[in-house]
Amino acid sequence: MVKRIYNRIASVAILVLSLVFVYSCSPVDLDFNPSPSPGRTEENETTRVPVKDFRNVFIMYSMGYNDLSGYLRDDINDLVTSPLMKSPRDIIIIMSHLANPQNGWPYVDLNTPVSPTLTCISKDIEGMVYRDTLMVMPNETILADAEVLKETLTYIKENFDAERYGLLLSSHGSGWCPSGYISDPSKYEKQPTDDDDGPMEILAVQQQVTPLYNLARPDDIPTKTMGVHLFTAYDGKEMEIRDIAAAFPFKMDYIIFDACYMGGIEVAYELRNVTDWLITSQTEIIAYGMDYKTICSYLFNPAGPDLTGFCERYYEYYNSMTGYYDKSATISLVRTSELEDLAMTTRDIIERYRTQLENVQNNRSQVQKYFRSNYSSKHQWFYDFGHIIEKCNLSEDDLAAFNDALDDAVVFKAATEEFMKNFRITHHSGLSMYLPYTTGRDYLNNFYKTLEWNKAVGLVQ
């Protein structure tokens, strides 16, 4: 694997406007140029006092150095110009890296350097909004690097001690798949030859392949299909879910993925020890993303984050749309403390119903899918978890035990009746799962064996 050079936050910040945001005296305009708030002058800076014990810190980690930059810029603008938190003890911290637009989607300017920015949004006791730039990073900093994510979270924890922390990760997403694979699987899978010696080792394949991310799809509706940083229009880097899980220096109260395909049991199980709650989509996400104009009313609820309400709003937002493609969404809220029990139940089923599972694999067209059959034909790794198990023809007692375990973990789920006029959603358990292929996917299957979920349930042997 080609190793990229990155710079750590603690040592690379080229501009620090405030070590701790409460000591700044006036708002600072950001690179994404949101609508300005009036702020205060030094003469009337009387109501802004240092806050040492925050209640809620909401972190938005926006990886937009790619074709989604315009959409992520709009998301941030919607967030900072919406009705914000009401208490000085609640703050928003935004890490963003957004490429400059060029001639409309999907084209972006990757030649003009842009600096990632760490910003804080806060209010004083009279409700005045402040935007403070904490750091401006070197241009070459890659947010789609787990080490940079870790350093960002570490900095926030050290400087903004709070009762609760929530994180929203926004960019392209590829679920549990290995970096680069979802863009072009053929570059990773060894093609059969007369002197075929068997599947290539994972490391060997990674060393030979440069992950590609093709932006040349102007005839397709833009979606958020984790984090992609582009160097050229066809060359980029992504974070794998294992690296994301290892990047957390402390446990989050909740994590929200505003990215495609992150709603799999593999992703949830990998993150079970780093967050209490997880909000994800099993399908692609329309590039508009979450409803950032209302997000604060749910995440800064005085009684605690209203995550169910957040999910309900996302579903209602898209289900009420009338556009040809726009009425398309899946969403679920997962309680990670129940995932160990779900894994044990699933392992027992897989062990006792292996033959039936193999039959489901051979008849996968009968299982609820979460990928489109045109552009997403390369994304055939995401099927409905509950429907896979149901198709194994379990006994009544075994199916009831599985559904009980699943319901304990997935506390909210919702899906539109169809997705982008491409496929109907008749079964939605709130989680997707890989339905293994027996041929032609040696690399993918070998990678899957390294995931915590497969270690727990033995899906791929």
CORNOR-V428919 format. One line per field, one symbol per residue. phi: phi as a letter, one per 30 degrees, with the letter a starting at -180 (. if undefined). burial: I if it has 24 or more other C-alpha atoms within 12 Angstrom, else O. Layout:
phi->???
burial->???
This chain:
phi->.dccdbbdedccdcabdadbedcdcadbdcddhdedcdibcddcdccccdccbdcbccccccccdadcedddddedddddcdecdccddcbcbccbbbdddaiidcdbdcccdbcdbcbbcbbcdcjdcbbcddacceeddcddbdddedddddedddcbdbdbbbbccbldbbicddeidddaeddccdddbdcdcjdddedddddcccecbdcdbddcddbcc.gccccbdbbabbccdddddddddadddabcccadidccdddeddcdccadbbcbcdcdceddiddddceddcdcdedkecdddeddddddeddddcdecddbabaacccddcdddddddddddddcbdddddddedbddccecbbdccedddcdcbbdeddededdhddedddddddddddddccbaaaddbbhhcbdccbbdjbcadceccbibddddddedddeddddcidcc
burial->OOOOOOIIIIOOIOOOIIOIIIIIIIIIIIIIOOOOIOIIOOOOOOOIOOIOOIIIIIIIIIIIIIIIIIIIIIIIIIIIIIOIIIIIIIIIIIIIIIIIIOOOIIIIIIOOOIIIIIIIIIIIOOOIIIIIIIIIIIIIIIIIIIIIIIIIIOIIIOOIIIOIIIIIIIIIIIIIIIIIIIIIIOIIIIOOOOOOOOIIOIOOIIOOIIIIIIIOOOOOIIIIIIIIIIIIIIIIIIIIIIIIIIIIIIIIIIIIIIIIIIIIIIIIIIIIIIIIIIIIIIIIIIIIIIIIIIIIIIIIIOOOIIIIIIIIIIIOIIIOOOOOIIIIIIIIIIIIIIIIIIIOIIIOIIOOIIOOIIOIIOOIOOIIIIIIOOIIOOIIIIIIIIIIIIIIIIOOOOIOOIIOIIIOIIIIIIIIOIIIOOIIIOIIIIIIIIIIIOOOIIIIIIIIIIIIIIOIIIIIO
